[in-house]
Amino acid sequence: MHYQAGLLLPESCHHGPAVYPTAWKDGECRYFKEKRLVQKAWGFTHIYDNLPRKDKTAARLCIRSYFSTGCGPYYRYHHGDMLLTPKQQDDVMMIIAKYGSTDGIRFDHYVEAWDFG
């Protein structure tokens, strides 16, 4: 049945709720991502330490809005329910750098984890 459904897919349709066989072209899948072991982080307790007191609130609001509107995702990354990817870690540090020094600033916790994308 899956095979028959795949025959009905237009050539331009490569993904939906799954990656379809039409994504496989010339021996390669255009959606393939190599898994790799990376250092993920969580916790924001000390990232504001080098900032002037007057800028801490603005920096915190910037970082919260980086993740989305509202506080939910920010606190999930702070408490370790969600882990920051290396790119997100760099982005957060760039936001902090706009307000002050990032020398010696670290996230609260680090863990090696697989990154699939």
C-alpha positions in Angstrom: 0.0 0.0 0.0 2.9 2.4 0.8 4.4 1.7 -2.5 1.2 2.3 -4.4 0.7 5.6 -2.5 4.2 6.7 -3.4 3.5 6.1 -7.1 0.7 8.7 -6.9 2.9 11.4 -5.4 3.9 14.2 -7.7 7.6 14.5 -8.4 7.8 17.8 -6.6 6.4 16.5 -3.4 9.2 15.4 -1.1 7.9 15.6 2.5 4.8 15.9 4.6 4.2 13.9 7.8 7.2 11.8 6.6 10.0 12.1 4.1 8.7 10.5 0.9 10.6 8.3 -1.6 10.6 11.2 -4.1 13.3 12.9 -1.9 15.7 10.2 -3.0 17.5 11.4 -6.1 20.8 10.3 -7.7 21.7 8.1 -4.7 21.1 10.8 -2.1 18.3 11.9 0.1 18.0 15.7 0.2 16.7 15.6 3.8 19.4 13.3 5.2 21.1 14.8 8.3 24.2 13.2 9.7 23.9 12.6 13.4 26.7 14.1 15.5 27.6 14.3 19.2 27.5 17.9 20.4 27.6 19.8 23.6 24.2 21.1 24.6 23.5 23.4 27.5 20.9 24.7 29.8 20.5 27.2 32.6 20.8 31.0 32.6 21.7 31.7 36.2 25.1 33.3 35.6 25.0 34.6 32.0 23.9 38.0 33.2 26.7 38.4 35.7 28.9 40.7 33.6 26.1 43.0 32.6 25.5 46.4 34.1 22.4 46.3 36.4 20.5 48.7 34.2 20.9 46.3 31.2 20.0 43.0 32.7 16.3 43.3 32.3 16.6 44.3 28.6 19.0 41.4 27.9 16.7 38.9 29.6 13.7 40.2 27.5 15.8 39.9 24.3 16.8 36.4 25.1 13.2 35.4 26.0 11.9 36.9 22.7 14.7 35.0 20.8 13.0 31.8 21.9 9.4 33.0 21.3 6.8 35.2 22.8 6.0 34.4 26.4 8.1 32.9 29.1 7.5 29.2 28.5 10.4 28.2 26.3 12.8 30.5 28.2 12.1 28.7 31.4 12.2 25.2 29.8 15.8 26.1 28.6 16.6 27.5 32.0 15.4 24.4 33.9 16.8 21.8 31.5 13.5 20.6 30.1 14.9 21.6 26.7 18.5 21.8 25.7 20.2 24.6 23.8 22.0 23.6 20.6 25.4 25.0 19.8 23.9 27.5 17.5 21.4 28.7 20.1 24.2 29.0 22.6 26.1 31.2 20.2 23.0 33.3 19.5 22.4 33.8 23.2 26.0 34.8 23.8 25.7 37.3 20.9 22.7 38.9 22.6 24.6 39.1 25.9 27.6 40.7 24.0 25.3 43.6 22.9 24.8 44.5 26.5 28.2 43.7 28.1 31.2 41.4 28.2 30.8 37.6 27.7 34.3 36.9 29.3 34.0 33.9 31.6 30.2 33.6 31.1 28.9 30.0 30.9 25.6 28.3 31.0 24.8 26.4 34.2 25.0 22.9 32.8 26.5 21.1 29.8 25.8 17.7 28.4 26.9 15.7 25.4 23.9 14.7 23.3 23.1 13.6 19.8 22.1 16.2 17.3 20.0 14.9 14.4 19.5 18.1 12.4 
